[in-house]
Amino acid sequence: MAMDAAEIERMIKEALPDAQVQIDDLRGDGDHYAATVVSAAFAGLSRVKQHQLVYAALKGRMGGQLHALALTTQTP
């Protein structure tokens, strides 16, 4: 079962309320996405820690409902 882009965005914004989120469906299959997430919560964190925050927001759906997510994280 694939995830909808709106659901991915909602979950990220729920965990990171100040986040600006852009989701792109890379293949049109609802299974391979690219996300750009901009949040002040990333300040001072390594890129790995920033990505871990986003993955945590997805509550274990990575590798299951969400097959692939190419992630770009930035601070405002």
C-alpha positions in Angstrom: 0.0 0.0 0.0 1.5 3.3 -1.1 1.4 6.6 0.8 -0.1 9.8 -0.5 2.1 12.8 -0.8 -0.3 14.9 1.3 -0.1 12.3 4.1 3.7 12.5 4.1 3.5 16.3 4.2 0.9 16.2 7.0 3.0 13.8 9.2 6.2 15.9 8.7 4.4 19.1 9.6 2.8 17.5 12.6 6.2 16.6 14.0 7.9 19.8 12.8 5.2 22.5 12.9 7.4 25.3 11.4 8.5 23.1 8.5 8.1 24.1 4.9 7.7 20.9 3.0 7.7 20.1 -0.7 7.0 16.6 -1.9 7.5 15.3 -5.4 6.4 11.9 -6.7 9.4 10.8 -8.7 7.8 8.0 -10.7 4.1 8.7 -10.4 3.6 5.5 -8.6 3.0 6.9 -5.1 6.0 4.8 -3.9 9.1 6.9 -4.7 9.2 10.5 -3.5 11.6 13.3 -3.1 11.1 15.7 -0.2 12.6 19.0 0.7 12.1 20.0 4.3 13.1 23.4 5.7 12.9 23.8 9.5 14.5 25.8 12.3 14.6 22.5 14.2 17.5 21.4 12.0 19.8 24.2 13.3 23.0 22.9 14.7 22.3 19.3 13.7 24.2 17.1 11.4 22.6 16.1 8.1 22.1 12.6 9.5 20.3 13.9 12.6 18.1 16.1 10.4 17.1 13.1 8.3 16.5 11.1 11.4 14.0 13.7 12.6 12.1 13.5 9.4 12.1 9.6 9.4 10.9 9.7 13.0 8.0 11.9 11.9 7.0 9.2 9.4 6.4 6.8 12.3 7.9 3.6 10.9 6.3 3.8 7.5 9.7 4.0 5.7 10.4 0.7 4.0 6.8 -0.3 4.3 4.1 2.0 3.0 6.7 4.4 1.8 9.3 2.6 -0.3 11.7 5.4 -1.1 12.2 9.0 0.0 15.1 11.1 -1.3 15.5 13.7 1.4 16.9 17.2 1.3 16.9 19.1 4.6 17.7 22.8 5.2 17.5 25.5 7.9 15.6 28.7 7.0 
